[in-house]
Amino acid sequence: MKILVGVKRVVDYNVRVRVKPDGSGVALDGVKMSINPFDEIALEEALRIRERGQATEVIAVAIGPEEVQTQLRSALAMGADRAILVKCDAAVEPRDVARTLLAVIGQEGIGLAILGKQAIDDDAGQTGQMLAALWDRPQVSFASKIDIKDGVAVAMREVDSGIETIEVDLPAVITSDLRLNEPRYIKLPDIMKAKKKPLAITDMATLGVSLAPQFKVLKTDAPPQRARGIMVKDVPELVAELKKRGVLS
């Protein structure tokens, strides 16, 4: 069984995001970029499934400009067998990401697709569900535990009332939650080995996919600065301050 893992290039979670002065988007010049953390978790789980002998190959797939090769090389250093970059310089919406991944699935004969539940840049959380719908295969979202046996995936996910266990036939789509695992640390020898692993480059036209954007970003604004808190001596002073601010009447 081959496992496909989606990899997205995002601003590193330790970096403070800044908006361009003209409001046309996020400033990326000189900013550290990394693999989306939820995608790292998805990749780690795919590697563990392969190490248990339940999969034969893990393929990392990313969509974006040439620079995304850096994140794909990191995925190869973690242990992915192959990587595929689908070149695209434009912003890609979740539906088009799903359509592109589906085209790769058809070419590669994928038996399981594991994606991060969301990306930390747009927090859309839609790609996995859209891929399952387009592929016409079952899905499990926000999985915190995955077990593969006899052509079936058994996954656990946290819901409001507790833990839900779902069993789906393969092929299927699974999206990873934060508690699924802790990604492994990449060592220098693994980075060197990753340079020799295959990284194929293609584009959407070759895959038969055309961009069909549905949304237009008009402006990007930074969140307003929060006012500093104040200390009050007692409840009457608190009530007076709340009335002053219009919170209480």
C-alpha positions in Angstrom: 0.0 0.0 0.0 1.2 3.5 -0.9 0.5 6.4 1.5 0.2 10.0 0.2 0.9 12.8 2.6 0.1 16.4 1.8 2.8 18.9 2.7 2.2 22.7 2.8 4.8 25.4 3.1 3.8 27.9 5.8 5.4 30.7 7.9 7.2 28.9 10.8 4.9 28.9 13.9 7.6 30.6 16.0 7.7 33.6 13.6 5.5 36.7 14.3 3.5 37.3 11.2 3.5 40.8 9.7 1.2 42.3 7.2 2.5 44.3 4.2 2.1 48.0 4.5 -0.3 48.2 1.6 -2.5 45.4 3.0 -2.0 43.2 0.0 -1.0 40.1 2.1 1.5 38.8 4.6 5.2 39.9 4.4 7.3 36.8 3.5 10.6 38.3 2.5 13.3 36.9 4.8 10.8 35.0 6.9 11.5 31.4 8.0 9.2 28.9 6.3 8.5 25.4 7.5 6.3 22.4 6.9 2.8 23.0 8.3 2.9 21.4 11.8 -0.2 19.3 11.3 1.3 18.0 8.0 4.5 16.9 10.0 2.2 14.9 12.3 0.5 13.3 9.3 3.9 12.4 7.8 5.1 11.0 11.1 2.1 8.7 11.3 2.5 7.6 7.7 6.2 6.7 8.5 5.1 4.7 11.6 2.5 2.8 9.5 5.2 1.9 7.0 7.7 0.9 9.7 5.0 -1.5 11.1 5.0 -3.2 7.7 1.5 -2.0 6.8 2.6 0.2 3.9 5.3 -0.1 1.2 5.9 3.5 0.4 5.3 7.1 1.7 5.0 9.8 -0.9 5.1 13.5 0.1 3.2 15.9 -2.2 3.3 19.7 -2.1 1.9 22.4 -4.3 3.7 25.7 -4.7 6.7 27.5 -6.2 10.2 26.2 -6.6 11.1 27.2 -3.0 8.7 24.4 -1.6 11.5 21.9 -2.5 13.1 22.9 0.8 10.1 21.6 2.8 9.9 18.5 0.6 13.5 17.8 1.3 12.7 18.0 5.0 9.9 15.5 4.5 12.4 13.2 2.7 14.8 13.7 5.6 12.1 12.6 8.0 11.8 9.4 6.1 9.5 9.8 3.1 10.5 7.6 0.2 9.6 10.0 -2.6 8.4 13.6 -3.0 6.4 15.3 -5.7 6.3 19.1 -6.2 3.3 20.4 -8.3 4.6 23.8 -9.4 2.2 26.6 -9.0 3.1 30.3 -8.3 -0.5 31.4 -7.6 -2.4 31.0 -4.3 -4.3 27.7 -4.4 -7.6 27.2 -2.6 -8.5 24.0 -0.7 -10.8 22.7 -3.5 -8.0 23.0 -6.1 -5.5 21.4 -3.7 -8.0 18.5 -3.3 -8.3 18.2 -7.1 -4.6 18.2 -7.6 -4.0 15.6 -4.9 -6.7 13.4 -6.5 -4.9 13.6 -9.8 -1.7 12.4 -8.0 -3.6 9.6 -6.3 -4.9 8.4 -9.6 -1.4 8.3 -11.1 0.3 6.7 -8.1 -2.4 4.2 -7.0 -2.6 5.5 -3.5 -4.2 3.3 -0.8 -4.3 5.9 2.0 -4.1 9.7 2.1 -3.1 11.3 5.3 -3.3 15.1 5.6 -3.0 17.6 8.4 -6.4 18.6 9.7 -5.7 22.3 8.8 -2.9 24.7 7.8 -1.8 27.3 10.3 -1.8 30.1 7.7 -5.4 30.0 6.6 -6.9 27.5 9.2 -9.4 26.4 6.4 -9.5 22.8 7.5 -11.3 21.7 4.3 -8.8 19.9 2.0 -9.1 16.5 3.5 -12.9 16.5 3.4 -13.0 17.8 -0.2 -10.5 15.2 -1.3 -12.6 12.4 0.2 -15.7 13.7 -1.5 -14.0 14.0 -4.9 -12.3 10.6 -4.5 -15.7 9.1 -3.4 -13.9 7.4 -0.5 -14.6 7.4 3.3 -12.8 9.8 5.6 -11.9 10.3 9.2 -11.1 13.8 10.3 -9.1 15.0 13.4 -7.8 11.5 14.1 -5.8 11.1 17.4 -5.0 7.4 16.9 -4.8 5.2 13.7 -4.5 1.5 13.3 -4.4 -0.4 10.0 -5.4 -4.0 9.6 -6.8 -6.2 6.9 -7.6 -3.4 4.5 -9.4 -1.4 7.1 -8.4 1.7 9.0 -9.6 2.1 12.6 -9.2 5.6 13.9 -10.1 7.4 17.2 -11.0 11.0 17.3 -12.0 13.4 20.1 -15.5 14.7 20.2 -17.5 16.8 22.7 -18.8 13.7 24.5 -15.6 11.7 24.6 -13.7 9.5 22.2 -15.3 8.3 18.9 -13.9 5.2 17.2 -14.5 5.0 13.4 -13.7 2.1 11.1 -13.4 2.8 7.3 -12.5 0.6 4.4 -9.3 1.5 2.5 -8.6 3.5 0.3 -9.6 6.4 2.6 -8.6 9.9 3.7 -7.5 10.6 7.3 -6.7 14.1 8.7 -4.4 14.3 11.7 -5.1 15.9 15.0 -2.4 17.4 17.3 -2.4 14.5 19.7 -1.9 11.8 17.0 1.9 11.7 17.6 5.1 13.7 18.1 7.1 14.1 14.9 10.7 12.7 15.0 13.7 14.9 15.1 15.6 15.2 11.8 19.3 14.2 12.2 22.2 15.4 10.0 22.8 12.0 8.3 19.1 11.9 7.3 19.4 15.4 5.7 22.4 14.1 3.7 20.5 11.0 2.6 17.5 13.1 1.6 19.5 14.8 -1.1 19.8 11.5 -3.0 16.1 10.6 -2.7 13.8 11.3 -5.8 11.9 14.5 -6.0 9.8 14.8 -9.1 8.6 18.2 -10.4 5.4 18.5 -12.4 2.6 21.1 -12.8 -1.2 21.3 -12.7 -1.5 21.3 -16.5 0.4 18.0 -16.8 -2.0 16.5 -14.1 -5.0 17.8 -16.0 -6.0 20.3 -13.3 -6.8 24.0 -13.9 -7.1 26.6 -11.2 -10.6 27.7 -10.5 -10.5 30.3 -7.7 -13.7 31.1 -6.0 -12.6 33.9 -3.7 -10.8 37.2 -4.0 -8.8 38.6 -1.1 -9.6 42.3 -1.0 -7.3 43.3 1.9 -5.3 41.8 4.7 -5.3 43.6 8.1 -3.3 42.8 11.3 -5.4 42.1 14.4 -6.1 45.3 16.4 -3.8 45.8 19.4 -5.4 44.9 22.6 -5.7 47.5 25.3 -3.7 47.0 28.5 -5.5 45.5 31.5 -6.0 47.5 34.6 -6.2 46.5 38.3 -9.3 47.4 40.4 -9.4 47.5 44.2 -12.9 46.0 44.7 -16.1 44.9 43.0 -17.8 48.3 43.0 -14.8 49.8 41.1 -15.0 46.8 38.7 -18.7 47.5 38.1 -18.1 51.2 37.6 -15.3 50.5 35.1 -17.5 48.1 33.1 -20.3 50.6 33.0 -17.9 53.3 31.8 -16.8 51.0 28.9 -20.4 50.2 28.0 -20.2 46.5 29.0 -22.8 47.0 31.7 -25.8 49.3 31.7 
